[in-house]
Amino acid sequence: MKRQVKFFASSVLLVAVMTFALAGAARVQAAASTTQIAVENQNVDTGVVVIDSVTAAQDGWVVIYKNPNLNSTDIVGHAWVHQGVNPGVKVIVNMSAIGNPPTLWAAFLADNTDPSVRQNWGPNGLPGSAAQSTPAALTAFATTGNAGTVTSSAKAIADGITVHNQDISSGLALIDSVTTNQDGWVVLYRSPNFDPGNIVGYAPVYRGTNTDLLVKVDANKVKDQPTLWAQLHADAGIQNVFEWGNSVRLADGTSIQVFNDYPVIQNNGYIRASFATTASPATASTPSSKSKDQISIGNQSLNTGVIVIDSVTAAQDGWVVLYRSPNFGPGDIVGYAPVYQGTNYGVKVTVDTARLKDQPPELWARLHVDQGIPNIFEWGYQGRAFADPPVFPSVVAGFGTNGP
């Protein structure tokens, strides 16, 4: 299997039909270009496209199209990349939108606006102004597997939410299970109107079946509401950042409202479940801030790209952050996930396995607090601010790993 790389200048849009053999085409490189994409033919039934590397002359997006017309409506996935070399870029693709084509196209679109505005994508998670840019690099690759067909392994299980009636006086709601065909969010609403102003809590979910999910509930919004509604949303904007009606602060101090993580629709309906709340969290006590911070984790396999932490006990909302070195520098971060005040069980963290090449078989999990912009991890990661510092004294757990 050979990689296929094609380039063209950002001032000229290539829309001609590509006439090359996908299975055995040799690498083609324009010497004058500094932006390039390298990707192999691959099976996309996992719902993830892995691009070997993206070399970018500036910050921007790698965008996956389902045909060479490169229209914004043909976008089936995207991921943000920074200036320089980005190895092992993972792009989550919209399986229901692919359709089962034998070829997909990966393009680089420059982020020509303020980098802090990269959350501002259009409807259904598609890029807005960025989608109208002329790609600085374009690569086609063959796909195998059943892709987006409803009979494929990727869509074998229907999306669904199971939740029981419960007392939420602890400030937490327990969702029995969420089954989803893509990474996303389970979002709690206080009203069946399902507008952003009615959101009282949310938690990340990952492709597959997620069980025993704890969702922190905003007690001030719930008050004496006797019923809550859980709805499944896609993670279609910035990965691991919930973006559905929330306000994002820009570099100039202004704010915009983003709607990137849209509700999932299956069989012409939304994925929802309601449940009764037998007590109000408004006057109930929350977990004590004196609770002992701690992380419990066993040795892990990295074959799935996700590690599962047995439990994280935190005195306040924050993050569990994975490092590849006990130096704990921002450049050593290989993954992170949100945790909430109290004890969080079965915390799943997606690992950037491309950063673990030649890595000794050990990683370190460290607890950070969420002190900057709520629900956005900010500790030097991908050039972000240093606003979410580690807990002091440090709460660290090392663990062994195996797999690629």
KESE-81548 format. One record per residue: x, y, z of N, C-alpha, C in turn. Coordinates in steps of 0.05 Angstrom, whole numbers, plus 5000, padded with zeros to 4 digits. Example, Ala and Ser with C-alpha at 12.3 -4.5 7.8 and 13.67 -1.06 7.14 Angstrom:
! KESE-81548
SITE:n_X:n_Y:n_Z:ca_X:ca_Y:ca_Z:c_X:c_Y:c_Z
SITE:5264:4886:5156:5246:4910:5156:5264:4934:5156
SITE:5257:4955:5142:5273:4979:5143:5258:5001:5157
! end
This chain:
! KESE-81548
SITE:n_X:n_Y:n_Z:ca_X:ca_Y:ca_Z:c_X:c_Y:c_Z
SITE:5017:4976:5000:5000:5000:5000:5018:5025:5000
SITE:5014:5042:4981:5031:5066:4978:5015:5091:4985
SITE:5029:5110:4996:5017:5135:5002:5013:5151:4977
SITE:4993:5169:4978:4988:5185:4955:4987:5214:4964
SITE:5002:5231:4951:5003:5259:4959:5001:5277:4935
SITE:4983:5296:4935:4981:5314:4913:4980:5342:4924
SITE:4990:5362:4908:4991:5389:4917:4982:5408:4895
SITE:4973:5432:4902:4971:5453:4883:4971:5479:4897
SITE:4979:5501:4883:4982:5527:4895:4955:5537:4905
SITE:4956:5553:4927:4932:5562:4940:4917:5582:4922
SITE:4929:5592:4902:4915:5611:4884:4899:5598:4862
SITE:4902:5572:4859:4888:5558:4838:4873:5534:4849
SITE:4848:5532:4844:4832:5510:4855:4831:5487:4834
SITE:4840:5464:4843:4840:5441:4825:4814:5426:4828
SITE:4798:5426:4807:4773:5411:4808:4771:5391:4786
SITE:4793:5387:4771:4792:5368:4749:4791:5340:4760
SITE:4782:5321:4745:4780:5294:4754:4808:5282:4757
SITE:4813:5269:4780:4839:5257:4785:4840:5230:4771
SITE:4861:5227:4755:4864:5202:4740:4889:5188:4748
SITE:4887:5175:4770:4910:5159:4779:4900:5134:4792
SITE:4916:5113:4794:4909:5088:4807:4912:5092:4837
SITE:4890:5089:4852:4891:5095:4880:4907:5074:4895
SITE:4906:5050:4887:4920:5029:4902:4950:5030:4899
SITE:4960:5040:4877:4989:5039:4873:5001:5065:4863
SITE:4988:5087:4867:4999:5112:4857:5023:5120:4873
SITE:5043:5130:4859:5068:5138:4872:5064:5166:4884
SITE:5080:5174:4903:5079:5200:4915:5087:5221:4895
SITE:5072:5242:4894:5077:5265:4876:5080:5290:4894
SITE:5101:5305:4890:5106:5328:4907:5115:5351:4891
SITE:5102:5374:4895:5110:5399:4882:5132:5412:4899
SITE:5155:5416:4887:5178:5426:4902:5173:5453:4914
SITE:5156:5469:4901:5153:5497:4910:5133:5499:4933
SITE:5118:5478:4939:5097:5480:4959:5109:5473:4987
SITE:5100:5487:5008:5108:5481:5035:5085:5469:5050
SITE:5062:5465:5038:5039:5452:5050:5035:5425:5037
SITE:5032:5404:5052:5028:5377:5040:5013:5359:5059
SITE:5001:5339:5047:4985:5319:5062:4995:5292:5053
SITE:5001:5274:5072:5008:5246:5066:4988:5228:5079
SITE:4975:5211:5064:4954:5193:5075:4954:5168:5059
SITE:4949:5146:5072:4948:5120:5059:4919:5112:5054
SITE:4915:5093:5035:4888:5081:5032:4881:5067:5058
SITE:4856:5067:5066:4849:5056:5092:4820:5048:5094
SITE:4814:5031:5114:4787:5024:5120:4775:5045:5138
SITE:4752:5056:5131:4740:5078:5146:4716:5068:5163
SITE:4713:5042:5166:4690:5032:5182:4694:5038:5211
SITE:4718:5046:5219:4722:5055:5247:4709:5082:5253
SITE:4703:5097:5231:4693:5124:5235:4715:5144:5238
SITE:4740:5136:5235:4762:5154:5238:4781:5151:5215
SITE:4789:5173:5202:4810:5173:5182:4836:5182:5195
SITE:4857:5166:5192:4883:5173:5203:4901:5183:5181
SITE:4908:5208:5182:4926:5221:5162:4954:5219:5172
SITE:4972:5207:5157:5000:5203:5166:5013:5229:5175
SITE:5010:5250:5159:5021:5276:5167:5009:5298:5151
SITE:5007:5321:5163:4999:5346:5150:5021:5367:5156
SITE:5035:5376:5135:5054:5397:5138:5041:5423:5128
SITE:5038:5442:5146:5023:5466:5140:5041:5491:5141
SITE:5037:5509:5122:5052:5534:5122:5040:5553:5143
SITE:5015:5548:5152:5003:5564:5172:4981:5548:5186
SITE:4970:5558:5208:4948:5544:5221:4925:5541:5202
SITE:4910:5519:5206:4887:5515:5188:4872:5489:5195
SITE:4859:5478:5174:4843:5455:5177:4850:5434:5156
SITE:4849:5409:5164:4849:5387:5145:4820:5378:5143
SITE:4809:5378:5119:4781:5374:5115:4777:5350:5096
SITE:4759:5332:5103:4754:5308:5087:4729:5313:5070
SITE:4731:5309:5044:4708:5312:5026:4701:5285:5014
SITE:4676:5282:5007:4667:5256:4995:4667:5257:4965
SITE:4673:5280:4952:4677:5281:4923:4695:5304:4916
SITE:4706:5304:4892:4727:5324:4885:4715:5352:4878
SITE:4689:5355:4880:4678:5382:4875:4686:5401:4898
SITE:4692:5390:4921:4701:5406:4944:4681:5427:4953
SITE:4655:5420:4951:4635:5438:4962:4632:5435:4992
SITE:4623:5455:5006:4621:5453:5035:4601:5432:5042
SITE:4581:5426:5025:4562:5405:5031:4573:5377:5028
SITE:4597:5375:5016:4610:5349:5013:4629:5342:5035
SITE:4631:5360:5055:4650:5355:5078:4638:5333:5096
SITE:4655:5314:5103:4647:5292:5121:4664:5291:5146
SITE:4683:5309:5148:4700:5309:5172:4721:5331:5171
SITE:4731:5339:5194:4752:5360:5194:4767:5359:5221
SITE:4791:5369:5221:4807:5371:5245:4826:5395:5242
SITE:4830:5409:5264:4848:5432:5264:4877:5423:5266
SITE:4894:5436:5250:4923:5431:5251:4938:5457:5254
SITE:4962:5456:5266:4978:5480:5270:5000:5482:5249
SITE:5012:5505:5248:5033:5510:5229:5057:5491:5235
SITE:5068:5479:5214:5090:5460:5218:5080:5432:5211
SITE:5094:5412:5223:5088:5384:5217:5069:5373:5238
SITE:5046:5362:5230:5027:5349:5247:5026:5319:5241
SITE:5039:5302:5256:5038:5274:5250:5013:5260:5261
SITE:5004:5240:5247:4982:5223:5258:4957:5238:5264
SITE:4947:5254:5245:4923:5270:5250:4898:5252:5247
SITE:4882:5251:5268:4858:5235:5268:4834:5252:5262
SITE:4818:5244:5242:4795:5260:5234:4770:5242:5237
SITE:4752:5250:5254:4727:5235:5258:4708:5242:5234
SITE:4699:5221:5220:4682:5226:5196:4653:5220:5203
SITE:4636:5234:5189:4607:5231:5192:4599:5206:5175
SITE:4596:5184:5188:4591:5159:5173:4565:5159:5157
SITE:4545:5172:5168:4519:5172:5154:4520:5190:5129
SITE:4540:5208:5128:4542:5227:5105:4560:5217:5083
SITE:4577:5197:5089:4596:5187:5069:4582:5173:5046
SITE:4565:5155:5052:4550:5141:5032:4562:5116:5021
SITE:4588:5111:5023:4602:5088:5013:4617:5094:4988
SITE:4632:5116:4986:4648:5122:4962:4674:5106:4962
SITE:4685:5100:4939:4711:5086:4938:4734:5105:4944
SITE:4729:5131:4943:4750:5151:4946:4741:5174:4964
SITE:4759:5184:4980:4755:5208:4995:4778:5227:4989
SITE:4774:5253:4994:4794:5274:4988:4800:5289:5014
SITE:4826:5291:5020:4835:5307:5043:4847:5333:5033
SITE:4838:5356:5043:4847:5382:5034:4856:5398:5058
SITE:4875:5416:5054:4883:5434:5075:4871:5462:5068
SITE:4857:5473:5088:4845:5500:5085:4858:5518:5106
SITE:4870:5540:5097:4883:5558:5115:4863:5572:5133
SITE:4871:5577:5158:4855:5592:5177:4864:5621:5174
SITE:4851:5636:5157:4860:5663:5151:4848:5684:5170
SITE:4830:5675:5188:4819:5694:5208:4835:5691:5234
SITE:4827:5706:5254:4839:5703:5280:4837:5674:5289
SITE:4859:5662:5298:4858:5633:5305:4837:5628:5327
SITE:4831:5648:5344:4811:5643:5365:4783:5640:5354
SITE:4779:5646:5328:4753:5645:5316:4749:5618:5302
SITE:4767:5599:5305:4765:5574:5291:4742:5557:5301
SITE:4729:5565:5323:4705:5552:5332:4681:5559:5315
SITE:4683:5580:5299:4660:5591:5285:4654:5576:5259
SITE:4643:5553:5262:4636:5536:5239:4607:5539:5233
SITE:4599:5531:5209:4572:5535:5200:4553:5513:5210
SITE:4529:5512:5198:4509:5492:5206:4519:5463:5203
SITE:4509:5446:5221:4516:5418:5220:4545:5412:5222
SITE:4560:5430:5235:4588:5425:5240:4606:5430:5216
SITE:4595:5441:5194:4611:5446:5171:4625:5473:5173
SITE:4649:5476:5161:4663:5501:5164:4648:5524:5149
SITE:4649:5547:5161:4637:5571:5148:4655:5583:5128
SITE:4668:5605:5134:4685:5619:5115:4708:5603:5106
SITE:4718:5585:5124:4741:5568:5117:4735:5550:5093
SITE:4710:5541:5091:4702:5523:5070:4704:5536:5042
SITE:4703:5563:5042:4704:5577:5017:4733:5583:5008
SITE:4752:5576:5025:4780:5581:5019:4789:5561:4997
SITE:4810:5569:4983:4822:5552:4963:4842:5534:4976
SITE:4839:5507:4974:4858:5489:4987:4887:5494:4978
SITE:4905:5492:4997:4934:5495:4991:4946:5467:4986
SITE:4931:5446:4992:4941:5419:4987:4916:5401:4985
SITE:4918:5381:4967:4896:5362:4964:4907:5335:4959
SITE:4895:5315:4972:4904:5287:4970:4880:5269:4968
SITE:4879:5250:4949:4858:5231:4948:4868:5204:4959
SITE:4850:5189:4971:4858:5162:4980:4834:5144:4978
SITE:4840:5118:4974:4819:5098:4970:4809:5089:4998
SITE:4784:5081:4998:4772:5071:5023:4763:5043:5018
SITE:4764:5027:5040:4754:5000:5039:4734:4997:5061
SITE:4719:4976:5061:4698:4972:5081:4672:4982:5071
SITE:4652:4981:5088:4625:4988:5080:4618:5018:5085
SITE:4637:5032:5098:4634:5061:5102:4607:5067:5114
SITE:4592:5086:5101:4568:5097:5114:4543:5081:5110
SITE:4544:5056:5100:4519:5041:5097:4508:5032:5123
SITE:4482:5032:5125:4470:5025:5151:4474:4996:5159
SITE:4483:4979:5141:4488:4951:5148:4516:4946:5156
SITE:4533:4967:5155:4561:4963:5162:4565:4961:5192
SITE:4589:4952:5201:4594:4950:5229:4593:4976:5243
SITE:4598:4998:5228:4597:5025:5240:4569:5033:5249
SITE:4548:5022:5236:4521:5030:5243:4505:5005:5251
SITE:4519:4985:5262:4505:4960:5269:4487:4964:5293
SITE:4494:4982:5311:4478:4986:5335:4465:5014:5334
SITE:4439:5015:5340:4425:5040:5339:4433:5058:5362
SITE:4435:5084:5357:4440:5103:5378:4417:5102:5399
SITE:4424:5106:5424:4403:5105:5444:4413:5115:5471
SITE:4394:5123:5488:4400:5132:5515:4382:5117:5534
SITE:4394:5106:5556:4378:5093:5577:4384:5107:5603
SITE:4363:5115:5617:4367:5129:5643:4343:5124:5660
SITE:4348:5121:5686:4326:5115:5705:4319:5140:5721
SITE:4295:5139:5733:4287:5160:5752:4306:5160:5776
SITE:4312:5183:5786:4333:5184:5807:4332:5209:5823
SITE:4345:5208:5846:4348:5231:5864:4374:5245:5855
SITE:4372:5270:5847:4396:5285:5838:4405:5306:5859
SITE:4397:5301:5885:4405:5320:5905:4435:5321:5910
SITE:4450:5302:5900:4479:5303:5902:4491:5322:5883
SITE:4475:5332:5863:4486:5349:5842:4496:5334:5818
SITE:4491:5307:5818:4500:5291:5796:4477:5274:5786
SITE:4475:5270:5760:4456:5251:5748:4471:5228:5736
SITE:4460:5204:5740:4473:5179:5730:4457:5170:5705
SITE:4471:5169:5682:4459:5159:5657:4467:5130:5655
SITE:4448:5112:5653:4455:5083:5653:4472:5076:5629
SITE:4464:5085:5605:4480:5078:5582:4474:5097:5559
SITE:4494:5103:5543:4491:5118:5518:4505:5103:5496
SITE:4490:5095:5475:4502:5081:5453:4503:5101:5429
SITE:4526:5105:5418:4529:5124:5396:4549:5114:5376
SITE:4545:5122:5351:4562:5114:5329:4584:5135:5323
SITE:4586:5155:5340:4607:5175:5337:4612:5188:5364
SITE:4636:5199:5368:4641:5214:5393:4622:5237:5395
SITE:4614:5244:5419:4595:5266:5423:4591:5273:5452
SITE:4566:5280:5458:4559:5290:5484:4531:5280:5491
SITE:4526:5274:5517:4500:5271:5527:4494:5297:5542
SITE:4472:5310:5535:4465:5337:5545:4439:5336:5560
SITE:4438:5347:5584:4414:5347:5600:4400:5374:5598
SITE:4374:5373:5593:4357:5397:5591:4336:5397:5612
SITE:4328:5420:5621:4306:5423:5641:4279:5426:5628
SITE:4278:5428:5601:4253:5432:5587:4254:5417:5560
SITE:4231:5407:5551:4231:5394:5525:4233:5413:5501
SITE:4237:5439:5507:4242:5458:5485:4269:5454:5473
SITE:4288:5443:5489:4315:5436:5480:4330:5460:5468
SITE:4326:5483:5479:4342:5506:5471:4366:5508:5489
SITE:4388:5521:5481:4412:5522:5497:4408:5534:5525
SITE:4389:5552:5528:4384:5564:5554:4373:5544:5574
SITE:4364:5521:5565:4353:5500:5583:4373:5479:5590
SITE:4398:5481:5581:4418:5461:5587:4427:5463:5616
SITE:4426:5441:5630:4434:5441:5658:4458:5423:5664
SITE:4469:5410:5643:4492:5393:5647:4499:5378:5621
SITE:4523:5369:5619:4531:5352:5596:4557:5337:5603
SITE:4561:5315:5588:4585:5299:5592:4593:5286:5566
SITE:4619:5281:5561:4628:5269:5536:4620:5240:5534
SITE:4614:5231:5510:4610:5202:5505:4627:5195:5481
SITE:4634:5169:5479:4651:5160:5458:4638:5138:5442
SITE:4647:5135:5418:4635:5116:5399:4633:5088:5412
SITE:4610:5077:5411:4605:5051:5424:4584:5055:5446
SITE:4585:5037:5465:4566:5038:5488:4581:5049:5512
SITE:4570:5071:5523:4581:5083:5547:4562:5077:5570
SITE:4572:5066:5592:4555:5058:5615:4562:5075:5640
SITE:4541:5078:5656:4544:5091:5683:4558:5118:5680
SITE:4547:5136:5664:4558:5163:5660:4548:5182:5682
SITE:4567:5196:5694:4559:5216:5714:4559:5244:5700
SITE:4537:5258:5703:4535:5285:5692:4530:5305:5714
SITE:4548:5325:5716:4544:5345:5737:4521:5363:5729
SITE:4503:5368:5748:4478:5383:5742:4481:5411:5755
SITE:4473:5431:5740:4473:5459:5750:4448:5462:5768
SITE:4453:5461:5794:4430:5462:5813:4414:5487:5811
SITE:4427:5509:5805:4413:5535:5804:4394:5536:5781
SITE:4399:5521:5759:4381:5520:5736:4359:5499:5740
SITE:4365:5478:5754:4345:5456:5757:4323:5465:5776
SITE:4331:5476:5800:4312:5484:5821:4293:5461:5828
SITE:4267:5465:5825:4248:5444:5833:4236:5430:5808
SITE:4251:5430:5786:4242:5417:5762:4239:5387:5766
SITE:4215:5375:5761:4210:5347:5768:4220:5328:5746
SITE:4227:5339:5722:4235:5322:5700:4258:5334:5685
SITE:4277:5318:5677:4299:5326:5660:4299:5309:5634
SITE:4311:5320:5613:4313:5306:5588:4342:5304:5579
SITE:4350:5280:5571:4377:5275:5561:4376:5272:5530
SITE:4394:5286:5517:4395:5286:5488:4423:5281:5478
SITE:4426:5266:5457:4452:5260:5445:4460:5281:5425
SITE:4484:5292:5428:4496:5311:5409:4522:5300:5397
SITE:4528:5308:5373:4554:5301:5361:4576:5320:5370
SITE:4601:5310:5370:4624:5328:5375:4635:5336:5348
SITE:4622:5356:5336:4628:5363:5308:4645:5388:5305
SITE:4651:5402:5326:4668:5426:5325:4696:5419:5334
SITE:4706:5435:5352:4732:5429:5364:4729:5405:5382
SITE:4745:5385:5378:4742:5360:5393:4746:5364:5422
SITE:4729:5352:5438:4730:5352:5467:4722:5379:5479
SITE:4710:5397:5463:4700:5423:5473:4670:5424:5466
SITE:4653:5427:5486:4624:5427:5480:4616:5454:5468
SITE:4604:5453:5445:4597:5478:5430:4568:5476:5420
SITE:4550:5483:5437:4522:5484:5428:4508:5507:5443
SITE:4511:5531:5431:4499:5554:5444:4516:5568:5465
SITE:4540:5557:5469:4557:5569:5489:4572:5593:5477
SITE:4581:5611:5494:4595:5635:5486:4624:5631:5486
SITE:4638:5639:5465:4667:5636:5462:4679:5664:5461
SITE:4699:5669:5478:4712:5695:5478:4734:5696:5457
SITE:4734:5717:5441:4753:5721:5420:4777:5737:5431
SITE:4798:5739:5414:4822:5752:5423:4818:5782:5428
SITE:4799:5794:5415:4794:5823:5418:4776:5829:5442
SITE:4769:5808:5457:4752:5812:5481:4722:5808:5476
SITE:4714:5807:5451:4686:5803:5445:4679:5773:5446
SITE:4654:5767:5445:4645:5739:5447:4626:5732:5424
SITE:4627:5707:5416:4608:5697:5396:4594:5672:5407
SITE:4571:5666:5397:4556:5642:5405:4559:5621:5383
SITE:4568:5598:5390:4573:5577:5370:4553:5554:5373
SITE:4547:5541:5350:4528:5519:5350:4540:5497:5332
SITE:4562:5485:5341:4576:5465:5325:4568:5437:5332
SITE:4563:5431:5357:4557:5404:5366:4527:5399:5365
SITE:4517:5395:5341:4489:5393:5336:4477:5366:5347
SITE:4451:5366:5353:4438:5341:5361:4439:5319:5340
SITE:4443:5295:5348:4444:5272:5330:4416:5266:5320
SITE:4413:5260:5295:4387:5252:5283:4390:5225:5271
SITE:4372:5207:5278:4372:5180:5268:4343:5172:5262
SITE:4339:5161:5238:4312:5153:5229:4292:5176:5232
SITE:4301:5200:5223:4285:5224:5224:4276:5232:5252
SITE:4291:5224:5272:4285:5232:5299:4309:5237:5316
SITE:4306:5251:5338:4328:5257:5356:4331:5234:5376
SITE:4355:5232:5388:4360:5211:5408:4356:5224:5435
SITE:4334:5217:5448:4327:5230:5473:4315:5210:5493
SITE:4317:5217:5519:4304:5202:5540:4299:5221:5564
SITE:4275:5218:5576:4268:5235:5599:4269:5218:5624
SITE:4273:5232:5647:4273:5217:5672:4264:5236:5694
SITE:4251:5225:5715:4241:5241:5737:4263:5246:5757
SITE:4263:5269:5769:4282:5276:5791:4266:5277:5816
SITE:4274:5260:5835:4258:5257:5860:4265:5277:5882
SITE:4286:5293:5877:4294:5314:5896:4309:5335:5881
SITE:4307:5359:5891:4321:5382:5878:4349:5385:5889
SITE:4369:5390:5872:4396:5394:5881:4400:5423:5891
SITE:4380:5440:5889:4384:5468:5894:4392:5473:5923
SITE:4381:5458:5942:4387:5463:5970:4403:5441:5982
SITE:4410:5421:5966:4425:5398:5976:4454:5404:5978
SITE:4468:5389:5995:4497:5393:5997:4511:5380:5974
SITE:4533:5393:5965:4550:5382:5944:4574:5368:5956
SITE:4589:5352:5941:4612:5338:5952:4631:5357:5966
SITE:4641:5349:5988:4658:5367:6004:4683:5374:5990
SITE:4691:5399:5992:4716:5409:5979:4740:5397:5994
SITE:4735:5385:6017:4757:5373:6032:4763:5344:6023
SITE:4747:5334:6004:4751:5307:5995:4779:5304:5984
SITE:4791:5281:5988:4819:5276:5980:4821:5272:5950
SITE:4836:5289:5937:4841:5285:5908:4857:5260:5904
SITE:4849:5244:5884:4865:5220:5879:4857:5209:5851
SITE:4876:5193:5840:4872:5180:5814:4878:5150:5818
SITE:4860:5133:5809:4864:5104:5810:4863:5093:5782
SITE:4885:5080:5774:4886:5069:5746:4905:5045:5746
SITE:4898:5026:5729:4915:5002:5725:4930:5004:5699
SITE:4947:4985:5693:4961:4984:5668:4941:4982:5645
SITE:4948:4993:5622:4928:4996:5600:4940:4986:5574
SITE:4921:4979:5556:4928:4974:5528:4921:4998:5511
SITE:4939:5006:5493:4934:5029:5476:4923:5022:5448
SITE:4915:4997:5445:4906:4988:5418:4882:5003:5408
SITE:4864:5011:5426:4840:5025:5418:4845:5055:5416
SITE:4867:5065:5426:4872:5094:5427:4857:5108:5450
SITE:4844:5093:5467:4830:5104:5490:4839:5089:5515
SITE:4845:5103:5537:4851:5090:5562:4828:5096:5581
SITE:4823:5078:5600:4801:5081:5619:4813:5083:5647
SITE:4809:5106:5660:4818:5110:5688:4797:5100:5706
SITE:4804:5083:5726:4784:5070:5743:4768:5091:5758
SITE:4782:5111:5770:4767:5132:5784:4785:5156:5788
SITE:4773:5180:5788:4786:5205:5794:4769:5220:5814
SITE:4780:5225:5838:4766:5240:5858:4778:5268:5859
SITE:4760:5288:5856:4769:5315:5853:4753:5333:5872
SITE:4767:5352:5885:4754:5371:5903:4739:5393:5888
SITE:4745:5395:5862:4732:5415:5845:4733:5406:5816
SITE:4717:5419:5799:4717:5411:5771:4745:5415:5759
SITE:4753:5399:5741:4780:5401:5729:4785:5382:5706
SITE:4809:5372:5705:4817:5356:5682:4836:5334:5692
SITE:4835:5310:5680:4855:5291:5684:4871:5291:5658
SITE:4898:5295:5660:4915:5300:5637:4936:5279:5636
SITE:4940:5268:5612:4960:5246:5608:4986:5258:5597
SITE:5008:5250:5609:5034:5260:5600:5051:5236:5592
SITE:5069:5240:5573:5087:5219:5564:5114:5220:5579
SITE:5117:5240:5597:5142:5243:5611:5136:5255:5639
SITE:5151:5247:5660:5147:5258:5686:5158:5287:5689
SITE:5168:5298:5666:5175:5326:5666:5150:5344:5666
SITE:5128:5333:5657:5102:5346:5657:5102:5373:5643
SITE:5116:5374:5620:5115:5398:5604:5091:5398:5585
SITE:5082:5421:5576:5059:5421:5557:5064:5404:5532
SITE:5089:5403:5523:5095:5386:5500:5094:5357:5505
SITE:5091:5349:5530:5089:5321:5538:5060:5311:5540
SITE:5041:5329:5536:5013:5322:5539:5004:5305:5515
SITE:4991:5282:5520:4982:5265:5499:4952:5259:5501
SITE:4938:5272:5520:4909:5269:5522:4899:5281:5547
SITE:4873:5287:5548:4860:5298:5572:4830:5293:5570
SITE:4817:5294:5593:4788:5291:5595:4778:5307:5619
SITE:4753:5317:5618:4742:5332:5641:4734:5313:5663
SITE:4738:5323:5688:4728:5309:5712:4713:5330:5728
SITE:4695:5320:5746:4678:5338:5761:4681:5334:5791
SITE:4673:5354:5806:4676:5352:5835:4663:5327:5846
SITE:4678:5312:5862:4669:5286:5871:4685:5264:5859
SITE:4673:5240:5858:4687:5217:5847:4676:5210:5820
SITE:4694:5209:5800:4687:5203:5773:4697:5175:5766
SITE:4679:5157:5758:4687:5129:5753:4689:5125:5723
SITE:4708:5107:5715:4710:5099:5687:4715:5122:5668
SITE:4734:5140:5675:4739:5163:5658:4755:5155:5634
SITE:4744:5160:5610:4756:5153:5585:4772:5177:5574
SITE:4797:5171:5566:4815:5192:5555:4825:5183:5528
SITE:4820:5198:5507:4831:5192:5481:4861:5200:5480
SITE:4878:5182:5471:4907:5186:5471:4917:5192:5443
SITE:4933:5212:5441:4947:5218:5415:4970:5199:5412
SITE:4964:5175:5401:4984:5154:5400:5007:5161:5381
SITE:5003:5180:5363:5025:5188:5345:5047:5201:5360
SITE:5042:5211:5384:5063:5225:5400:5077:5205:5418
SITE:5070:5180:5416:5082:5160:5434:5102:5142:5420
SITE:5111:5150:5396:5131:5133:5382:5157:5132:5398
SITE:5168:5108:5401:5193:5103:5416:5190:5111:5445
SITE:5165:5112:5454:5160:5120:5482:5163:5096:5501
SITE:5177:5099:5523:5178:5078:5543:5149:5071:5551
SITE:5145:5046:5559:5117:5036:5564:5106:5047:5590
SITE:5106:5073:5594:5094:5084:5618:5083:5112:5612
SITE:5060:5118:5622:5048:5145:5621:5041:5154:5649
SITE:5035:5180:5651:5029:5192:5677:5003:5207:5675
SITE:4985:5202:5693:4959:5217:5694:4962:5238:5717
SITE:4955:5263:5711:4958:5285:5731:4932:5301:5732
SITE:4924:5308:5756:4899:5323:5760:4904:5353:5758
SITE:4888:5367:5741:4889:5396:5739:4862:5407:5747
SITE:4862:5433:5753:4836:5447:5760:4827:5463:5735
SITE:4801:5468:5734:4790:5484:5712:4786:5513:5722
SITE:4807:5529:5718:4806:5557:5728:4804:5578:5707
SITE:4807:5571:5681:4806:5590:5660:4777:5592:5649
SITE:4775:5591:5622:4749:5590:5609:4737:5563:5616
SITE:4713:5562:5627:4701:5537:5635:4698:5517:5612
SITE:4705:5492:5617:4702:5470:5598:4721:5471:5575
SITE:4742:5488:5576:4762:5489:5555:4789:5484:5569
SITE:4803:5463:5561:4829:5457:5573:4850:5477:5565
SITE:4862:5490:5584:4882:5511:5579:4907:5507:5596
SITE:4925:5492:5586:4951:5489:5600:4973:5486:5579
SITE:4975:5507:5562:4996:5507:5542:4991:5488:5519
SITE:4969:5473:5520:4964:5452:5500:4956:5466:5473
SITE:4971:5458:5452:4966:5469:5425:4966:5500:5425
SITE:4984:5511:5441:4988:5540:5441:4968:5555:5458
SITE:4951:5541:5474:4931:5555:5490:4944:5567:5515
SITE:4929:5583:5530:4938:5596:5554:4945:5576:5576
SITE:4959:5586:5596:4965:5569:5620:4946:5577:5642
SITE:4921:5569:5639:4900:5578:5658:4890:5555:5676
SITE:4895:5530:5669:4885:5508:5685:4908:5493:5698
SITE:4919:5503:5720:4943:5492:5732:4938:5465:5745
SITE:4960:5450:5750:4957:5425:5764:4948:5429:5793
SITE:4935:5410:5805:4927:5411:5833:4953:5411:5850
SITE:4952:5427:5871:4975:5427:5890:4966:5419:5918
SITE:4980:5401:5931:5003:5386:5921:4995:5367:5898
SITE:5014:5360:5882:5008:5345:5857:4994:5318:5863
SITE:4975:5312:5845:4962:5286:5846:4969:5272:5820
SITE:4986:5252:5821:4997:5239:5798:4995:5208:5801
SITE:4989:5194:5779:4990:5165:5779:5003:5156:5754
SITE:5024:5139:5756:5037:5128:5733:5026:5100:5727
SITE:5026:5092:5702:5016:5066:5694:5030:5056:5670
SITE:5032:5030:5668:5045:5017:5645:5026:5015:5621
SITE:5037:5013:5597:5021:5011:5573:5032:4989:5555
SITE:5015:4979:5538:5023:4960:5517:5006:4966:5492
SITE:5014:4955:5470:5001:4961:5444:5017:4981:5428
SITE:5008:4988:5404:5024:5005:5387:5025:5033:5398
! end
